[in-house]
Amino acid sequence: MESNRVETAITDQHVYPVLIIGAGQAGLAASHALGQRGVDHRVLDGHAEVGDSWRQRYAGLRLFTPRQFSSLPGMPMPGDAAGYPDRDEFADYLREYARLFELPVRSNTRVTRLTRDALGRFAVSLDSGEQLLAQRVTIAAGGFQQAVIPAVGAGLDSSVLQFTPDTIGDGSALPSGTLLVVGDGASGRDLARRYAATHRVLLACGKPRRLLPERLLGRSIWWWLQRLGLMRASADSVIGRRMRRLDPFPNRQVALPDLQRLGVELLPRVRRADGRLVQCADGQQHDIDAVIWAVGYRDALDWLQVPGALDERGRVLHDSGLSPVPGLGWLVRPWQRNRASALVMGAGEDAEWLVERMFAEPC
């Protein structure tokens, strides 16, 4: 008898046409697209305020793309169009975007479980104990959810402080002495440059990197990439495969010779750690006081319990953002549709594309 009452209560509960998980740039762009169509929906955000997912990133971070390529639909980003916004400016822009369009964001609302009920609806469990039902769900949490700390870090002594780009903040917790930055992608090079004036900085490098000039023939490199269609190249195209292999990013005074001129010491890959010592691929050891692991991110999707959404290894299954599970969509996946998908410049187009197609398919 009790189970019948529970089933009746769930059946009578309001069912949203769409719930969006994540209020970053893609989640807000999707909300804007739904609002333009008059679709009832909610955006669920685990942070206290829109933009906080950016505010928690490391101080000094600047977007890959200039302001002219970093706007969401309907609201140009103010300021120098050719300049690069920093984390706080972009966070404030997102907050103002949500306010301007009165987007239905529920802050301090963390999703703990996503399932499907017996009627085929999505059941979204929240940390408050509340459960919401939806016909469709878009997961806009992005592909940069949990910074990777390699297993080698377990060999370090507790006196060596360990950080990631998401935990270093303003750097006030960094001890003096020798700082090792592991990973020479855009974040690793930014951080090495930032602390070169205050610390002895060692930068452990990985694969060869291709850096792009910021400007070419008087125009932003992003203008050229857009103009030549490179940002819309799919992952499996000839150009897309080459771009994925080289993984180029703009050279904003972070070429290795630039960093060396600032005093940054370049090392090969880190192979092992023991106490306060790290050993590199060349066999040399270095005594360190702190390390920033800037080697990438992994998904944190333990809460996603919808059969067919992930493969046997826990990887996201999708075709340009459309899940094989009817009614389930993804945004901000790396190379979701093209190179722009993981960047702010691709958020609006991907959101519009996904919303249009999710409502064209039956749930």
N, C-alpha and C positions, 0 to 999 in steps of 0.2 A: 504494500500500500504506500509506504514511504517513497519507494522508487518511482511510483506513478506520479506522485506530487512533484518530485524533482523534475521528471520529464516534462510535465505540464508547464512548470515554471520556466524551463528553458525554452520550450516551444513558444510560449507567449512573450518571451523577451524580445526587445527591439533588435532587429537585424539591420546593421548598416550595409548599404551597398558596397562601401569600400572602407577599409582601415589601412592606413599607411604607417609602417613602423620605421621611425627615424625622421627627425626634423632638420636634417642638414640641407644642403642646396638641392639635392635631388628630391627629397621628400616634400620640400616646399614647392618646387616646380611642379611636382605631380599634383599637389593640393591645388595650386593655381589652375592647372589644366582641368581638374575636376570641378572647381568652382565655376569656371567659364561654361561648363556644361550643366551647371545646376545640380550636380550629384551630391547627395548627402554623404559626408565622410568625416573621419577624424584622423588627425596625425598624432601618433603616440611618441613622446620623447622622454627618455629617461633623465634628461638634464633639467636643471632648475629653470633655465632660460634658453630661448632659441639662440643659437650661436655658441653655446658653451662647449660643444664638441670641438670647436676651433680654439676657444680661449684656453683650453687645457693643453694645447700643443706647445712646443718649445718657443720661448721668447726669441724674437728675431725672425721667425718663419715668415716668408713671403710666398704668395701664390706663384705657381709656374707661369701663369698667364697675366698680361697687363689688364688694367681695368676695362678696356674696351672689349676684351674677350672673356670677362668674368662676371657679366651681368646675367640675371635671371629674367624670364619673359615679363615685359611690362614695366620694368624699373631699371633704367641705366644706372650703373655705379657712378657716383659723383667723384670729382677729382680729375687729376691729370690722366687722360685716357691712355697714355703711353707708359705710365708708371705702374709699379707692381704693388698691390695692396698687401698689408701685413695681416697677421692672424686676427688682431683685435679689430682692425678696420672691417675685415670681411665678416667677422662675427656680428659686429654692429649692423652691417648691411643686411645680414640675414634676419636679425631681430626686427629691423625697420620694414623689411619686405613682408614678414608675417603680419606686422601691425597694419601696414598700408592696405593690404588686401583682406584683412580680417580673417586670416586663415585659421581654421578650427584646430589649433594645436593644444594638446593636453600635456603640459610639462610635468616633471616629477612622476612620470608614469612609465615604469619599466616593465617590459614584457618578460614573463618568466617561462611561458609555454605557449606554443602554437600547435593546435591539433585540428582535426575535422570530426564533427559529431556524426551521429547516425543519419542525419538528414542531409549530410554533405556540406554543411556550413562550416566556416572556419571559426574555431573557438580560441579566443585570445585571452590567456590568463595573465593577470597583472600582479605586481608585487603587493598590492593592497588587498589581494584576495578576490577582487572583482573579476568577473569574466564578461567579455564582450563577444558578440557574434557578428559575423560579416559574410556577405556573399563572395567578396573578393578581398584579397590582401596583397599589398605591395610592400616588399621588404626593401627599404632604402637605407639600410644600415651601413652599406659600403663594404669594400673588400679590405679595409685597413682597420680591423676591429681589435686585434690583440698583437702587440709588438712581440716579436720573437726574441727570446733569450736562449742562445745556443747551449747545448748540454755542457760545453766546455766551461761555461760560467760556474758550474757547480764545483769546480776545482779551486776557485779563488777563496782566499781567506775572508772572513767576515769583516776585516778591517778595510778591505777594498770595496768601496761603495759602487754599486751597479745601478745604472739608469738605462732608460730607453728614451727615444724622442718624445714619448708621451708623458714621461715622469720627470724629465730634467727641469721643466718649468723655466724659471728665470735664472737657474744655475746657482741660486744662493746656498743650496745644500752641497755643492761641490767642495771637496777639500782642496787645499793648496797642494802643489806638487805635480806629479806626472799624470796626465789624463790620456787614456787610450780610447780612441774612437774606432769602433770596428764596423766597417762598411763604408764604401766611398761612393754611394749613390748621392742624390741631391741632398738628402737630410744629413748624411754623414759629413759631407763636405761643408755644408752650411755650419754645422756645429763645430767642426775643426777650425774653421775660419773665425767663428765667434769667440772661441776661447784661446786662440793663439796669443792674444795680447796679455793674458793673465796666467797661463799655465804652459808648462812644457807639454805639447800635444803630439801624440803619436797617432798616425792614421793608417790602419790596416786595410789594404786595398784588396779588391777581388778581381772580377773580370774586367777586361779593357772597356773603357767608356767612350762614347762618342758625344762630345759637347757641341752644341749649336751656337752660332753667334747670336747675340741678342738682337742685332739689327743687320739688315742686308739691303744695300742700295737705298738707305734712308728710311726703310720700313721695318716694323717689327717682324722677327722671324715667324711669329705666329700668323701674321698677315699672309706671308708667303706660303706657309703650310696649309692654311685654309684655301688660299687662291689656287694652289696646285692640286687640291683635293686630297692631300696626304692625311689630313686629320679624319677624313671619312673613309679611308681605306680599311676594309674589313680584315680581321685577324688572319684569315686564310688566303688573302690575296698575296701576290708576289711582293708588293710594297709592304703590306702589313707584316708578313713573315720577316722581312728584313728589318723593319722598325722594331719588332719585338726582340729580335736577336741583338740589335745594337742598343736598344733602350736609350735613345738620346735625350738630353735635357739641356736647357739654356745655360750657357757659360756666363754666369754673373760673378766674375772674378773668383771662380772656384776651380779653374783648371789646376792640375797638380803643380805646374811651375809657379802659379800665383800663390798657392798655399805654401810651397817651399820658401818663397821669398818672405812669407810672414813668419817663418820659423817652424812650420809643421814638418815633422819627420815622417817619411813614408816607409811603411813596412809591408812585407808580403802577408799572406793569410795567417791568422792565428790558428795554431794546431792544437795546443794544449795549455792548461793553466795549473799551477801548483802553488798554493799559498798566495804570495804577492807577485809571483813571477808568471809571465806568459811567454810561451815559446812559439816562434813563427816558423813558417815553412822553410826558411833558410837556416834554421837551427839556432839562431840567436835568441837570447832571453832578455826580457825587459822587466824591470821592477816598476810597478804602477801603484797609484793611489786611488784611482777611480777609472771606471770604464763606462762608455755609452755604447750600447748595442744598437746599431742602426742597420740591421741586416734584413729588415722586412717585417711583414705582418702575416698573420694567419686569421682565418675565420674563427669566430666563437659562436657556434650555432647549436650548442647542446639543447637550447630551448626549442628548436625547430623539430617537431615530432610528427611531421606529415609524411606518410609513406609516399615514395616516389619523388620527393623534392631533392634528395641527395643521393649520390651513388654509394656503392658499398664502402668507399673510402672516406665518405663524409664530404665529398666535393659537391658544389652546387650544380644542379642540372638545369640548363636553360638554353633557349635558342633566341639570341638577341634580347634576352630579358624575360621571355615567355617560358614559364615552367611547363613541364609535361603534365603537371597537376592543374587541371582546369581552375581558373580563377586566381592563380598564384603568379605574381610577377616580381621581378627583381630590377633594381636600379643601382648604379654606381659600381657595377662589376667591372674589373679590369678587362678591357677589350670586349665589352658587352656587345657593342655594335661596331665600334671602331676605336681608334686611339683616343678620341676625345671623351669617350664614355667615362673614364676614371677621373677626368678633369672637370673643373667647374664649367668650362666652355661647352661641354657636352650635356650638361644636366637638363637644360630646357628641352632640347630636341629629343633626347631619349625619353623624357617624361611624357611629352606629347605623343610620341610614337607608341609608347607602351599603353598609355591610357586609351588611345584610339583602338588599339587592337584587343585589349582586354575586354572592352565593351562590345567588340564585334564577335567575340567567341562566347559560346554558351558555358555556363558554370555547371 
